[in-house]
């Protein structure tokens, strides 16, 4: 049930974003677009409620519950950036907005370090959700599958940290950007 909920929430999340942007730029209805975009965080609350109902109703935690916690953490931490990313590209494609900027050098490295902060926030949110579930369910047999996710969260953070370090030591040059954009 939870895996289905995650998939449905992911589809609804991007559906809300695309519908909001379509209303904003194609239909020229910015208020409707804003209303649809506001649905994205509501969908996260629905997923959290599904997890709570399942576990507090006697369900046993599985890898899907851990995945839901990670999904919610990433969605909350990166949600605004994902919407902004999509908005810039949608505005460029359908409303004559400026072309999305390709960051290089120090600016790209700074973005990577901001990502480390956002990933830290995502990991903290996911860990808080997992910890709260384990504490509130108060049955180590039913929540055993969730304990392993703390290590996974550490790996996610470490990978992002190494990524930022690598681009600090070896900055992304404008030549790399040109070569990548022409090879696609």
ChimeraX attribute file (.defattr): number of C-alpha atoms within 10 A of each C-alpha:
attribute: neighborCount
match mode: 1-to-1
recipient: residues
	/A:1	10
	/A:2	20
	/A:3	14
	/A:4	10
	/A:5	17
	/A:6	25
	/A:7	13
	/A:8	13
	/A:9	21
	/A:10	18
	/A:11	13
	/A:12	17
	/A:13	22
	/A:14	16
	/A:15	16
	/A:16	22
	/A:17	23
	/A:18	19
	/A:19	20
	/A:20	27
	/A:21	27
	/A:22	21
	/A:23	20
	/A:24	22
	/A:25	20
	/A:26	16
	/A:27	12
	/A:28	13
	/A:29	14
	/A:30	16
	/A:31	12
	/A:32	17
	/A:33	22
	/A:34	17
	/A:35	14
	/A:36	21
	/A:37	23
	/A:38	14
	/A:39	17
	/A:40	24
	/A:41	16
	/A:42	13
	/A:43	21
	/A:44	23
	/A:45	14
	/A:46	14
	/A:47	23
	/A:48	21
	/A:49	12
	/A:50	18
	/A:51	24
	/A:52	16
	/A:53	12
	/A:54	16
	/A:55	20
	/A:56	13
	/A:57	10
	/A:58	10
	/A:59	14
	/A:60	17
	/A:61	22
	/A:62	16
	/A:63	15
	/A:64	18
	/A:65	29
	/A:66	25
	/A:67	17
	/A:68	25
	/A:69	28
	/A:70	24
	/A:71	21
	/A:72	25
	/A:73	25
	/A:74	20
	/A:75	21
	/A:76	19
	/A:77	21
	/A:78	17
	/A:79	16
	/A:80	13
	/A:81	14
	/A:82	13
	/A:83	17
	/A:84	12
	/A:85	12
	/A:86	17
	/A:87	21
	/A:88	17
	/A:89	16
	/A:90	20
	/A:91	19
	/A:92	15
	/A:93	13
	/A:94	12
	/A:95	14
	/A:96	10
	/A:97	13
	/A:98	11
	/A:99	11
	/A:100	14
	/A:101	8
	/A:102	11
	/A:103	15
	/A:104	18
	/A:105	14
	/A:106	14
	/A:107	13
	/A:108	18
	/A:109	22
	/A:110	16
	/A:111	15
	/A:112	21
	/A:113	19
	/A:114	13
	/A:115	20
	/A:116	21
	/A:117	16
	/A:118	20
	/A:119	23
	/A:120	22
	/A:121	18
	/A:122	25
	/A:123	25
	/A:124	20
	/A:125	21
	/A:126	25
	/A:127	22
	/A:128	14
	/A:129	20
	/A:130	22
	/A:131	16
	/A:132	12
	/A:133	21
	/A:134	20
	/A:135	12
	/A:136	12
	/A:137	19
	/A:138	11
	/A:139	12
	/A:140	14
	/A:141	9
	/A:142	16
	/A:143	22
	/A:144	14
	/A:145	17
	/A:146	22
	/A:147	15
	/A:148	11
	/A:149	19
	/A:150	17
	/A:151	10
	/A:152	14
	/A:153	19
	/A:154	14
	/A:155	13
	/A:156	16
	/A:157	22
	/A:158	15
	/A:159	14
	/A:160	19
	/A:161	18
	/A:162	13
	/A:163	16
	/A:164	22
	/A:165	16
	/A:166	14
	/A:167	20
	/A:168	17
	/A:169	9
	/A:170	11
	/A:171	17
	/A:172	18
	/A:173	14
	/A:174	13
	/A:175	10
	/A:176	11
	/A:177	13
	/A:178	11
	/A:179	10
	/A:180	10
	/A:181	10
	/A:182	7
	/A:183	6
	/A:184	5
